[in-house]
Amino acid sequence: MGNGVTNWVSDKLVSKEGLEIVERTPEDFLVVRSKNGDTFLVAVLGVQNVIGLSDVEPLFAGATKPQFVVNVPSKTLWSGAAIHHIHAASAAFGTLGDVSRAADIEDAASYRDKSMGFFINAMSQHSNVSSVSYIYESVFKVDRKIGASLVVAIINTYNMSAEDVRNAKAQFGHFDVVVKSTNYGSITNQAEAAAKSMGAQALTFGELMGHLAK
């Protein structure tokens, strides 16, 4: 967790996101002043592969705990175990842009990705779903009351292509369903065929809701 990464994040939060860094704690957490004048602590990680429980646990082990955890590079996946630990500690996680969005709300630690929050709530409230848990920040294990559990990957794309599906497979590994995060655009026939070749299905949100009932 070298100072170099923390320095870089500090510079970017000031120059790119327009936030104020008041100071640093002895733990090397950044004290960020939000738009309303409150301050919150941001911990910086520099994990390249997948952010695991062992990466985030030490951040919350001391008396001073961060309200937000950011990782560089931003494309690194957050494991479900890491996410659950952060949320259990009443903290938030995300990208530099997410830090800025968290700074806009009253309680930065309560920040959650709106798009994923929508999907989690919708899936959790489905009559045939008993629980939803994170595998990665946009991949979920959905346990059904009737029927096998499903791994659902949500990707941000306008027109889902075969390449989108293959990229999701390369990034996340196995999934049963790949879903488009927006209601706009479409799913191409090639995307459906690519998903089928992996033993998966490419669905819209509405189709996913119907599929969970089966």
C-alpha positions in Angstrom: 0.0 0.0 0.0 2.9 2.3 -1.0 2.7 6.0 -0.4 3.1 6.5 -4.2 -0.4 5.2 -4.9 -1.8 7.3 -2.1 0.0 10.4 -3.4 -1.4 9.8 -6.9 -5.0 9.3 -5.6 -4.6 12.5 -3.4 -3.5 14.5 -6.5 -6.3 13.2 -8.7 -9.0 13.8 -6.0 -7.9 17.4 -5.9 -7.1 18.1 -9.6 -9.8 15.9 -11.3 -12.6 15.6 -8.7 -12.3 19.0 -7.2 -12.1 17.7 -3.6 -10.0 19.1 -0.7 -7.5 16.8 1.1 -7.2 18.2 4.6 -4.5 15.9 5.9 -3.4 12.3 6.3 -3.8 10.0 9.3 -0.9 8.0 10.7 -2.5 5.0 8.9 -2.0 6.9 5.6 -5.7 7.4 5.1 -6.6 10.6 3.2 -8.9 13.0 5.2 -11.2 14.3 2.4 -13.4 17.3 2.9 -16.8 16.8 1.2 -18.9 19.5 -0.5 -20.9 20.1 2.7 -17.8 20.7 4.8 -17.8 17.3 6.5 -14.7 15.2 6.4 -14.3 11.4 5.8 -11.4 9.0 5.6 -10.3 7.4 2.4 -8.0 4.3 2.4 -6.0 3.6 -0.8 -5.2 0.2 -2.1 -2.9 -0.7 -5.1 -4.1 -4.3 -5.8 -3.5 -5.5 -9.4 -5.4 -8.8 -9.5 -8.5 -9.3 -7.3 -9.1 -7.4 -4.1 -9.5 -10.0 -1.4 -10.6 -10.1 2.2 -6.9 -10.1 3.3 -6.4 -6.7 1.4 -9.2 -4.9 3.2 -9.2 -6.5 6.7 -6.1 -4.6 7.9 -7.7 -1.3 6.9 -10.4 -1.8 9.6 -8.2 -3.6 12.2 -7.1 -0.4 14.0 -9.0 2.2 16.1 -9.2 4.6 13.1 -11.3 3.1 10.3 -11.9 4.5 6.8 -15.3 5.4 5.5 -14.3 4.7 1.9 -11.8 2.3 0.2 -10.5 3.1 -3.3 -8.2 0.9 -5.4 -5.8 1.8 -8.2 -6.1 0.5 -10.9 -9.8 1.0 -11.0 -10.4 -2.0 -13.3 -9.3 -4.4 -10.6 -12.2 -6.6 -9.4 -13.5 -6.5 -5.9 -14.2 -9.9 -4.4 -17.5 -10.6 -2.7 -15.6 -11.3 0.6 -13.9 -7.9 0.4 -17.2 -6.1 -0.4 -19.1 -7.8 2.4 -16.3 -6.9 4.9 -16.3 -3.2 3.8 -20.1 -3.0 4.0 -20.2 -4.8 7.4 -17.8 -2.2 8.6 -20.3 0.5 7.5 -18.0 1.8 4.8 -18.1 2.2 1.0 -15.8 1.3 -1.9 -15.3 2.3 -5.5 -13.4 4.4 -8.0 -12.1 8.0 -7.8 -15.3 9.1 -9.3 -17.2 7.2 -6.7 -15.2 9.1 -4.0 -16.5 12.3 -5.5 -20.1 11.0 -5.6 -19.8 9.9 -2.0 -18.6 13.4 -1.1 -21.9 14.7 -2.4 -24.0 12.8 0.0 -24.4 13.5 3.7 -22.9 10.2 4.9 -20.0 9.2 2.5 -19.8 5.8 4.1 -23.3 4.9 3.0 -22.5 5.5 -0.7 -23.5 2.5 -2.9 -23.4 2.2 -6.7 -27.0 3.1 -7.8 -27.1 0.8 -10.8 -26.0 -2.3 -8.8 -28.2 -1.2 -5.9 -31.2 -1.3 -8.2 -30.4 -4.8 -9.4 -29.7 -6.2 -5.9 -33.0 -4.8 -4.6 -34.9 -6.1 -7.6 -33.4 -9.6 -7.4 -33.7 -9.7 -3.6 -37.4 -8.8 -3.7 -38.2 -11.4 -6.3 -40.7 -13.9 -4.8 -38.6 -16.9 -5.8 -35.3 -15.5 -4.5 -34.0 -16.3 -0.9 -30.8 -14.4 -1.0 -28.4 -12.4 -3.2 -24.7 -12.1 -2.5 -21.7 -10.5 -4.2 -19.2 -12.6 -6.1 -17.6 -9.4 -7.6 -18.9 -5.9 -7.6 -21.2 -6.6 -10.6 -21.5 -10.4 -10.4 -24.0 -12.0 -8.0 -24.9 -15.4 -6.6 -28.7 -15.6 -6.6 -30.1 -18.3 -4.4 -33.6 -19.3 -5.4 -36.3 -21.0 -3.3 -37.2 -23.3 -6.2 -34.5 -24.0 -8.8 -30.7 -24.0 -8.7 -28.7 -20.9 -7.6 -27.7 -18.7 -10.5 -24.5 -16.6 -11.1 -25.7 -13.3 -12.7 -23.1 -11.0 -14.3 -24.3 -7.4 -15.0 -22.4 -5.5 -17.7 -22.6 -1.9 -18.8 -23.2 -1.8 -22.5 -25.7 -0.2 -24.9 -26.0 -2.9 -27.5 -24.7 -6.2 -26.0 -22.3 -7.8 -28.5 -20.6 -11.2 -28.6 -17.4 -9.4 -27.7 -19.1 -8.0 -24.5 -20.1 -11.5 -23.5 -16.6 -12.9 -24.2 -15.0 -10.1 -22.3 -17.3 -10.7 -19.3 -16.3 -14.4 -19.4 -12.6 -13.5 -19.5 -13.0 -11.1 -16.6 -15.5 -12.9 -14.3 -15.1 -16.6 -15.2 -18.3 -18.7 -15.1 -21.8 -17.1 -15.1 -25.2 -18.5 -15.9 -26.8 -15.2 -17.0 -25.3 -12.0 -18.4 -27.5 -9.0 -18.1 -27.4 -5.5 -19.7 -27.4 -2.8 -17.0 -29.5 -0.4 -19.0 -33.0 -0.7 -20.5 -31.8 1.1 -23.6 -30.2 -0.6 -26.6 -30.5 -4.3 -27.4 -28.9 -7.7 -27.2 -27.5 -8.9 -30.5 -28.1 -12.4 -31.9 -24.4 -12.9 -31.8 -24.3 -12.1 -28.1 -27.1 -14.6 -27.4 -25.1 -17.2 -29.4 -21.9 -16.4 -27.6 -23.6 -16.8 -24.2 -25.3 -20.0 -25.3 -21.9 -21.5 -26.4 -20.8 -21.0 -22.8 -23.9 -22.6 -21.3 -25.2 -19.2 -20.3 -28.0 -16.8 -21.4 -27.8 -13.1 -22.4 -30.9 -11.3 -21.0 -32.5 -7.9 -20.4 -33.5 -6.9 -16.9 -37.1 -7.9 -17.6 -36.1 -11.3 -19.0 -33.9 -11.8 -15.9 -36.9 -11.2 -13.6 -38.9 -13.8 -15.6 -36.0 -16.3 -15.6 -35.6 -16.1 -11.8 -39.2 -17.4 -11.4 -38.4 -20.6 -13.4 
